[in-house]
């Protein structure tokens, strides 16, 4: 279970490297209020359902996950806006150039929605799609070439990295808890979020569902505010 790894986008992934607790961890934390422990499966499931239905989320902070994530920088910058209950440590381009040549190359192109500033929709125009993807790939090649030239000139990594685009892949470790995951899924596993981060949210949801099936089922039924998970 700890080695559960899900590939995302063209080169990214979500890898569960450690976890502590499960559905019954939340049950124990909730029942301590009454000096009680676990009960039958039916009663424990019922309690989880009650907690989520009535907004009692603190017991779910006792279920923790540590992920290793590889994602484009623009996705990670959205992800790191989730600051409560999520502790990340990211690779630094000040210290290493390892895998600095990896960039996200989309397999489709989306067109800006003229009525919704945050909206977009996938185009069926094959010519436009290929032309746009070619331009994206070209600029990746050019900027990485300049990056390497700067390093070869002796320019410090912390300065050379300024030419690299936000489509570059980065990696980070993230320790979080079930409560924070549910909030993340509310906002990012939703059609209003950018498509790329939706894909990462779906991967996180898959791990969450596997590790905490009772909590996941009750979350979807009682509290989930997004619209792409079931």
N, C-alpha and C positions, 0 to 999 in steps of 0.2 A: 504493500500500500504506500509506504513512504517513497518508493521509487516511481510513483505514478508520473508519467511525463506525457504531455500533450503538445503536439506540434501546432503552431499558430502562424498564419500568414506564410510567406515563402521561406523564411529562415528562422523564425522565432519559436519560442516554446514557453510553456509553463510547467515547471517540474516541482512536485512536492518532495522536499528533501527531509522534512521532519514534521511530526505532529504530536500533540499531547491532548488526550481526552476525546470524548465522543458525545453522543446524545445524552448519555447518562451522567456525564460530567455536569451538564446544565441542570439536570434533575437534582443531583446531590446538592449543588450550590443553592438551588431554590428551596429545597426541603429543610436545609439547616435552620431556616428561620423558625421552624416548628420543632427543631431538635429531632428530625426524622431523617431516614436514609432512603434508599431505593425501595420500590414496591414491585408490583407485577408489571409486565410489559404494557398491558393495557392501560394501567393507571399512570405509568411513566409517560406514555405517549399522550395521554389526556392532559397531563400537566404541561407538557411542552406546547400543546395546542392552546391551552389556557394562557400561558405566558405570552406567546406571540400575538394571540388575539387581543389581549388587553395591554400590550405595550410594555411588558416587563422584560427588558432586554439584558439587564446586567448578568444574569446567570450564564448567558451565552459567551461572555467574555472569558470563561474558564475553559474554553475549547480553543486551542491555539494551533496555528499552522506556520511553517516556514517554507517559502517558495524560492526557487531560483528561476528568474524570469529573463528572457531575452526578447527585446521589443525595440521598435524604432523610437528614436528620441522624442518625436512629437507625441507618441502614445504615452511614453513614460511621464512627460511633463503634465499631461492630463491626469494620469494615475496619481502622481505625487501631490495633487491638490487634496487628496483624501489623507488628511494628516492625523486624524484621531483614530487610534487603535491600529495604525500601520507604521511599522518601523523599517525603513529601507536603508540599504547600503549599496551604492552604485559604483561600477568600475569608473576609474578616473583617467581621462585622456591626458592629464598632467603627468601621470606616472607610467603609462603603457600605451603602445601603439598596436597591441595585440588585437587582431580581427577588426582593425580600423577600416578595412576595405570592404566591409559587409554593409550593404544598403538594401532598404526595402524597395523592391520593384513590384508594383501592383500588377494584377492580372486583369484589371478593368479600370475604366475611367469614369468618374462621376462629374456631372455638370451642376453648377451652382443653381440652386432654387432662387428665382428672382423675387419670390414673395416671402421667403423665410431665410434670414441671414445665416442661420445655422444649418439649413437644409441643403441636401443635394440628392441627385438621383443618377443611377447608372445609365450611361448612354449606350444605345445599340448601334451607333455609328462606328463601324469597324475601322474605317480610314482614320477618323479622328482619334480613336483609341490607340491604334498602332503608332500614329504620329506622336501623340503625347507621351506614350511609354518610351519611345525612342529618344525623345528629348530629355526625359527624366534620366534615362540610363546614360546618355551622353554627358550630362552635367555631373553625374556621379563620377564618371571616369575622369573628367577634367579636374574636378576639385580634389579628388584623391591624388591625382598626378602632381598637382601643385603642393599638396600637403607633403608628399614624399620629397619633392624638391626642396621644400623649406627645411625639412629634417636633415637632408643631405648637406644643406648649407650650414648646418649647425644651429638653426633656429630651435629654441626650446619647444618641447611638445605643447606646453601650455599656451604658446602663441600660435604655433602651426595649426592647432586644432580649430582656430577661428574661421578657417575657410571651409570646414566640413559642414554639410547640410543636416537638417533635422531628420532626414530620412535615414541617417546612419543608425545601425543597430547598436544598442547598449545593453548591458546586463546588470542585474541587481538581485540582491537577496532581500526578501521581505518577510518579516514576522508579523503576524496579525492574528485576529481572533474571529470567531463566528459572528459576533455582533457587527464588527467592522465590515466583514465580508458581505453581510446582508445589506448594509447601507451602500456599499460599492455596487452590488448587483442592482439595487433600486435605480441607481443613476446611470450605470454604464451598460447593463444588460437591458437596454431600452432603445427603441427605434430612433429616439431623438439624439442619442449619442453618436459620435463618429463611428463609422462602420468598423474601422480597424480596432478600436478599443472594445467594441461589442464582441469581437472575436476572442479577445483575451478574457472578457467577462464570462463568456460562455465556457471557456476552459476552466476558469476558477469555479464556476457553478458545477461543472462536471465533477471536480474533485470534492467540493462541498457535499454534493449529493451522495457520492460514494462513501465518504467518511461519516456523514451525519444524516442518514436517510430520513429519520423521523423529523428532525429539525427542518431539513430542506422541504419536505412535503408540507409541513405546517406553515413554513414561511411563504411558499407559493400560494397556499390556500388563504392565509389570513393577513399577510402584511406586504407582500411583494407589490411594488408600485410600478415596475417596468412592464413590458409587453412582449418580450421575445422568449421567455423561458416557460416551460411547462413541467 
